[in-house]
Amino acid sequence: MDEATARLALVAAMHELDARGLNHGSSGNASIRVDDRLIVTPTGIPSAVLTAADMVLIDLDGRPGRPGQRRPTSEWPLHVRLARARPDATAIVHTHSPEATAASTLRRPVPAVHYVVARFGATELPCAPYATYGTDELADHVVGTLGDRGTACLMANHGAIAIGPDLGAALALAVEVEWLCGVARRARQLGEPVALDAAEIERVAERLATYGQPEGAPP
């Protein structure tokens, strides 16, 4: 993906996150890797009015890619650290979605009340420890929580983050995180939910690896 396409894709993704109720106002942020740099959303601008020109180019040390740009999201250290630690993270989506943010205040993982957990590269939806937003400490917590395989996690008293090989995949994972957190909350209102065990999640992960239509399949 070239820079111009990445800028347009980020604007569309932020609009979709708003439309789905996963972000509001200027909350949340996203990025796309373009070669050895990142295009990130700006800080303090409501998603509803974002344009491609507002997106910010930075390198993998967080330095501006060109003069005269908007200021990048305050969470740029998180995007930079994840991009460096996880070469497979072409896109990163961070939300303040209601169900995930509520679950994050419990500061514990969301159990595998549904097999969708297998999409997150773990046997439960983990929760990164709390740290002030926009800090290297928070970035380190998230990188450590995701490890080498994780694709999504909660951020304690903050929200959620999802990574993917492209922006569509990362956005879809953010939607799945919100859905799972909502299911877990509703289950607890009914009683004590039974979580799937690690062996079952591994079996599901194997099946999901071949889920959907093969590449090149006829329309």
C-alpha positions as CSV (number, residue, x, y, z in Angstrom):
1,M,0.0,0.0,0.0
2,D,1.4,3.4,-0.9
3,E,1.2,6.5,1.3
4,A,-1.8,8.1,-0.5
5,T,-3.8,4.9,-0.3
6,A,-2.9,4.4,3.4
7,R,-4.1,7.9,4.3
8,L,-7.5,7.4,2.7
9,A,-7.8,3.9,4.3
10,L,-7.1,5.4,7.8
11,V,-9.8,8.0,7.3
12,A,-12.3,5.4,6.2
13,A,-11.4,3.1,9.2
14,M,-11.8,5.9,11.7
15,H,-15.2,6.8,10.2
16,E,-16.2,3.1,10.5
17,L,-15.1,2.8,14.1
18,D,-17.2,5.9,14.9
19,A,-20.2,4.4,13.0
20,R,-19.9,1.1,14.8
21,G,-19.8,2.9,18.2
22,L,-16.2,1.7,18.9
23,N,-14.9,5.2,19.2
24,H,-16.3,8.7,19.7
25,G,-15.1,12.2,19.2
26,S,-11.3,12.2,18.9
27,S,-10.8,9.0,20.9
28,G,-8.9,6.1,19.6
29,N,-6.2,6.0,16.9
30,A,-4.8,3.8,14.1
31,S,-1.8,3.3,11.9
32,I,-0.6,1.6,8.8
33,R,3.0,0.6,8.0
34,V,4.3,1.9,4.7
35,D,7.7,0.5,3.9
36,D,9.9,1.4,7.0
37,R,7.6,4.2,8.2
38,L,4.1,4.6,9.7
39,I,1.1,6.7,8.7
40,V,-0.8,7.5,12.0
41,T,-3.9,9.4,12.8
42,P,-3.4,12.9,14.3
43,T,-4.1,13.9,17.9
44,G,-7.1,15.8,19.0
45,I,-9.2,15.9,15.8
46,P,-12.6,14.2,15.8
47,S,-12.9,11.3,13.4
48,A,-15.9,12.8,11.7
49,V,-13.8,15.6,10.2
50,L,-10.6,13.8,9.5
51,T,-9.1,14.1,6.0
52,A,-6.2,12.3,4.2
53,A,-4.1,15.4,4.6
54,D,-4.5,15.2,8.5
55,M,-2.7,11.8,8.6
56,V,0.9,12.0,9.9
57,L,4.0,10.3,8.6
58,I,6.5,9.2,11.2
59,D,9.5,6.8,11.2
60,L,9.9,3.8,13.5
61,D,11.6,6.0,16.1
62,G,8.6,8.4,16.1
63,R,10.4,11.2,14.3
64,P,8.2,13.2,11.8
65,G,8.6,12.1,8.2
66,R,8.2,15.6,6.8
67,P,7.8,19.2,8.1
68,G,4.5,21.0,8.5
69,Q,2.4,18.0,9.5
70,R,-0.2,17.7,12.1
71,R,0.9,16.4,15.5
72,P,0.6,12.6,15.6
73,T,-1.7,10.7,18.0
74,S,-0.5,10.9,21.6
75,E,-0.3,7.1,21.5
76,W,2.4,7.2,18.8
77,P,4.9,5.4,21.1
78,L,2.5,2.4,21.3
79,H,2.3,2.3,17.5
80,V,6.0,2.6,17.0
81,R,6.9,0.0,19.6
82,L,4.4,-2.5,18.2
83,A,5.6,-1.9,14.7
84,R,9.2,-2.6,15.7
85,A,8.4,-5.6,17.9
86,R,5.9,-7.2,15.5
87,P,6.8,-7.1,11.8
88,D,3.5,-8.8,11.1
89,A,1.6,-5.8,12.5
90,T,1.1,-3.9,9.2
91,A,-1.9,-2.2,10.8
92,I,-2.8,-1.2,14.4
93,V,-6.2,-0.1,15.7
94,H,-6.8,1.2,19.2
95,T,-10.3,1.8,20.5
96,H,-12.1,3.2,23.5
97,S,-15.1,0.9,22.7
98,P,-17.6,0.7,25.6
99,E,-17.7,-3.0,26.3
100,A,-13.9,-3.5,26.0
101,T,-13.2,-0.4,28.1
102,A,-15.6,-1.5,30.8
103,A,-14.0,-5.0,30.8
104,S,-10.5,-3.3,31.0
105,T,-11.4,-1.7,34.3
106,L,-11.5,-5.2,35.9
107,R,-7.8,-5.5,35.1
108,R,-8.0,-9.2,34.3
109,P,-8.3,-11.3,31.1
110,V,-11.7,-12.0,29.5
111,P,-12.1,-15.8,29.6
112,A,-12.8,-17.9,26.5
113,V,-16.6,-17.8,26.8
114,H,-16.7,-18.1,23.0
115,Y,-14.2,-19.7,20.6
116,V,-13.7,-16.3,18.9
117,V,-10.9,-16.0,21.4
118,A,-8.8,-18.1,19.0
119,R,-8.6,-15.2,16.6
120,F,-6.6,-13.3,19.2
121,G,-3.7,-15.7,19.2
122,A,-4.3,-16.7,22.8
123,T,-6.5,-18.9,25.0
124,E,-8.2,-15.8,26.6
125,L,-8.3,-12.1,25.8
126,P,-5.5,-10.7,27.9
127,C,-5.3,-7.4,29.7
128,A,-2.2,-5.3,29.7
129,P,-1.3,-3.6,33.0
130,Y,-2.2,0.0,33.5
131,A,0.1,2.9,32.6
132,T,-0.6,6.5,31.7
133,Y,-1.7,7.0,28.1
134,G,1.0,8.0,25.6
135,T,3.9,6.7,27.6
136,D,6.7,4.3,26.8
137,E,5.6,2.3,29.9
138,L,2.2,1.6,28.4
139,A,3.7,0.7,25.0
140,D,6.0,-1.8,26.8
141,H,3.1,-3.3,28.7
142,V,1.1,-3.8,25.5
143,V,4.1,-5.3,23.6
144,G,4.8,-7.7,26.4
145,T,1.1,-8.7,26.8
146,L,0.8,-9.5,23.1
147,G,4.1,-11.3,22.9
148,D,5.0,-13.0,19.6
149,R,1.5,-14.4,18.8
150,G,-1.2,-12.2,20.3
151,T,-3.3,-10.0,18.0
152,A,-5.5,-8.2,20.5
153,C,-5.6,-7.3,24.1
154,L,-7.3,-5.0,26.6
155,M,-5.4,-2.0,28.1
156,A,-6.3,-1.7,31.8
157,N,-8.7,1.2,32.5
158,H,-8.2,2.4,28.9
159,G,-9.5,0.4,26.0
160,A,-8.4,-2.2,23.5
161,I,-5.9,-2.7,20.8
162,A,-5.8,-5.0,17.7
163,I,-3.1,-5.6,15.1
164,G,-3.3,-7.3,11.7
165,P,-1.7,-7.9,8.4
166,D,-3.9,-5.1,7.0
167,L,-6.2,-2.5,8.2
168,G,-9.4,-4.5,7.5
169,A,-8.1,-7.4,9.5
170,A,-7.1,-5.2,12.5
171,L,-10.5,-3.4,12.4
172,A,-12.4,-6.7,12.3
173,L,-10.4,-7.9,15.3
174,A,-11.4,-4.7,17.2
175,V,-15.0,-5.5,16.4
176,E,-14.6,-9.1,17.7
177,V,-13.0,-7.8,20.9
178,E,-16.0,-5.6,21.6
179,W,-18.4,-8.4,20.8
180,L,-16.6,-10.9,23.1
181,C,-16.5,-8.4,26.0
182,G,-20.2,-7.8,25.6
183,V,-21.0,-11.6,25.6
184,A,-18.9,-12.1,28.7
185,R,-20.6,-9.3,30.6
186,R,-24.1,-10.6,29.7
187,A,-23.1,-14.2,30.6
188,R,-22.0,-13.0,34.1
189,Q,-25.4,-11.4,34.6
190,L,-27.0,-14.8,34.0
191,G,-24.6,-16.7,36.2
192,E,-21.1,-18.1,36.1
193,P,-20.1,-18.7,32.5
194,V,-18.2,-21.8,31.6
195,A,-15.0,-21.0,29.6
196,L,-13.6,-23.2,26.9
197,D,-10.3,-24.9,27.7
198,A,-7.0,-24.2,26.1
199,A,-7.1,-27.4,24.1
200,E,-10.4,-26.5,22.5
201,I,-9.1,-23.0,21.6
202,E,-6.1,-24.5,19.9
203,R,-8.4,-26.8,17.9
204,V,-10.5,-23.9,16.8
205,A,-7.4,-21.9,15.9
206,E,-6.4,-24.7,13.5
207,R,-9.8,-24.8,11.9
208,L,-9.8,-21.0,11.5
209,A,-6.6,-21.1,9.7
210,T,-8.5,-22.5,6.7
211,Y,-11.8,-20.8,7.3
212,G,-13.5,-18.9,4.4
213,Q,-13.0,-18.9,0.7
214,P,-9.6,-19.8,-0.8
215,E,-7.6,-17.1,-2.4
216,G,-8.5,-16.8,-6.1
217,A,-11.9,-18.6,-5.7
218,P,-14.5,-17.5,-8.2
219,P,-17.0,-14.8,-7.1
